[in-house]
Amino acid sequence: MRFRRLSSQLRALAALCVVATSSAAPEAPAVASNGTPAAGRGANDASISTRKDARTITLRIPAPRGQIVDREGEPMAQNVVAYQVALQFKQFENPDRDFIVNWGRTRIDLARALVKNLTVPSDDEVYDHYRNRRWLPLILSEQLSAKEAKALESKIGADLVLHPVYRRFYPEDGLAAHVLGFTGSVGKLPTGPINFNEPYWEEIEGRAGLEKIYDKRLIGEPGTQKLLFDESGNKLLSEETKRPRTGGTVVSTLNVRWQRLAEKVLKSGCKRGAFVVIDAVTGDVLVMASKPTFSLNTIDTEYKNLDADPTHPMVGLAYQGTYPPASTFKPIVALAALNNGTVGEDTQIYCPAAIEIGNHVFNNWNKNPEGEIDVKRAIARSCNPWFYQVGIKVGPNAFLSLARRLGYGEKTGLPLLGENSGLVPNNEWFLQHEKRRILDGDTANLSIGQGVLLASPLQVAQAMAGIANGGAVPKLQLVRQVQDDRGRVVEANRPERRVWLGVDPVAVDVVRKGMRDVVNAGYGTGKAAQLSFTEMCGKTGTAQWGPASKEQRLAWFAGFFPFDNPRYSFAVLYEGRPGETVSGGRMAAPMVKAFFEPLKDEIKETIAPPPKAVLIVDDEAEAKTDGKHQEGILKAIPVEPLSGEGVTPSPNAPTPPDDEAPPLKAVPVDPKDLPVETDDGP
């Protein structure tokens, strides 16, 4: 298997690294510099270590860190050999401090002329290293690539060495940077007398993302190297007493090719935004992209600048950013109303340009009346007045409760650091923060995905997976399995259900039809997301966002496809700049098409319905034996599946009671009195 071959290569690399180091420079001692033998050493070790300048050295060889790969085995985080320029002292006969410092300074000056960003030690550091650690190289430079090291090899002279170490390398640089995370040094190498089993080079640990969460699986087991030096500094023995064991491989659910395309679409489509794609059947997260992002390969030198950057590139907007979900929330309100029987598929509700609730005027997004419309057209047209009225009638508890079952208001449970849970308010929240209960005006705002309601793009995509499945929200997965250094699976995640929605499948079907019309009907707001190879179901969204003084808005497009047998759900977020006029139909929907259309051939194969079962029949024998099987010519006869086989029907939506309250009456408003409203149109 590909993962296992790569692990073998890394083990070979570890051995090569040890050999290269031993031949270039001495290593670290197994006794204190005062010559005291360590426990468990043999008589020969003790006799040599009691000599003033002889040393027995035992070093810890850090293990190659395991890989993080995508679902197809493509490496996303791995190790490569890097090099550091180091000063290797000779053993001098009775040298004084000035001699040692001048000798070292001459060679350090040569290194400064050859290498940028050199760490220049003080005179005291040079002398102390000679007194206590001269058997080990004094590290001077940052890590250099193999190419850079080769270019220096003939220039550095005999007393400067290229000290090999492992470097964490990300083949795709900043791809999925927020998800993968990065590593950092456990600590600087020791100074002073050499300790038994100290590391031969700086060890690293996970600091963010999967690198940190799966650190124990990735670090592997260190090896040991034993070295013996005589009192003249000559190496007598170099023995690997324990081979380092490579860390495990973390197999993510991400698809590198899809992730690369999503980040390319974000780069060309917005200044700031996010793109999430989920396999709605298995719950696998295939894409989790955020813009801005950052380079993982330069994080060591750029961390302070990135941390101080006002654009916050190290914040993963896909799961750490929260926003009003805007009109992407409307299908949830519609599903709650259909499921409760508040409205039916054909219920007509009059929708003017605006309605008055209390002393406030609530507008349609386009300031135009829609007339008498049903739920499907209300979704397709994203008609605010329809949802104002129906949201109040069904009640906030009904649709907010459904939103929570769809994953709003809580973390997804994925291995993500800093994931934001968003906010789904209730009466207790309003009493605590607003000193009152939810009013009709609050309900109207919430019913169109605004107000205090907040969600991440990941949560919106998860909710779309729940609607796509019709009855269940899948448990999301970001890691498929973890393998050990031999390729054996030690952890595995399997598809499972997170929440059973308990909603009427007929109601779900109606909502799906409305979402299909968003994209495919001539009057839909999301026509720019149409795909050439399948029927997409989607929902545009445009929200007021941020301080009112900035006049900032954001755009959404979220949904799933195909209509008849949903497989993929997604959410795209577009952060508008202050003062920019945006809409989900114009900004976010085209990015969805730009992503999925190039994947047409691959996706068509995945979403194709399974072939019909066939029954093998012998025509000739059947004619002679009244259908009993005999040997002869075989013929395939298509067999249709039994209707409803294996399906447990759910009860129909309850019938509304006779005394049900009538829909809210619309209050006509003079258009000139309407405040400026966001545009949710195409």
NORVENFEN-V855168 format. One record per run of one state. SS is the DSSP state (H for helix, E for strand, - for the rest). FROM is the first residue (numbers start at 1). LEN is the number of residues. If there is no record, write none. Layout:
BEGIN
ss	from	len
SS	FROM	LEN
SS	FROM	LEN
END
This chain:
BEGIN
ss	from	len
-	1	1
H	2	23
-	25	18
H	43	7
-	50	5
E	55	7
-	62	6
E	68	2
-	70	5
E	75	13
-	88	9
H	97	18
-	115	8
H	123	11
-	134	4
E	138	2
-	140	4
E	144	1
-	145	1
H	146	7
-	153	7
E	160	10
-	170	7
H	177	4
-	181	2
E	183	3
-	186	12
E	198	2
-	200	4
E	204	3
-	207	2
H	209	5
-	214	1
H	215	4
-	219	2
E	221	1
-	222	1
E	223	7
-	230	5
E	235	8
-	243	2
E	245	1
-	246	3
E	249	4
-	253	3
H	256	14
-	270	2
E	272	8
-	280	4
E	284	8
-	292	7
H	299	10
-	309	8
H	317	4
-	321	2
E	323	1
-	324	2
H	326	15
-	341	8
E	349	3
-	352	2
E	354	4
-	358	2
E	360	4
-	364	7
E	371	3
-	374	1
H	375	7
-	382	2
H	384	11
-	395	1
H	396	10
-	406	17
E	423	1
-	424	3
H	427	7
-	434	6
H	440	8
-	448	6
E	454	2
-	456	1
H	457	13
-	470	2
E	472	3
-	475	2
E	477	1
-	478	1
E	479	5
-	484	5
E	489	4
-	493	4
E	497	4
-	501	4
H	505	16
-	521	6
H	527	3
-	530	6
E	536	10
-	546	2
H	548	3
-	551	1
E	552	10
-	562	6
E	568	8
-	576	8
H	584	24
-	608	5
E	613	6
H	619	7
-	626	8
E	634	6
-	640	31
H	671	3
-	674	9
END
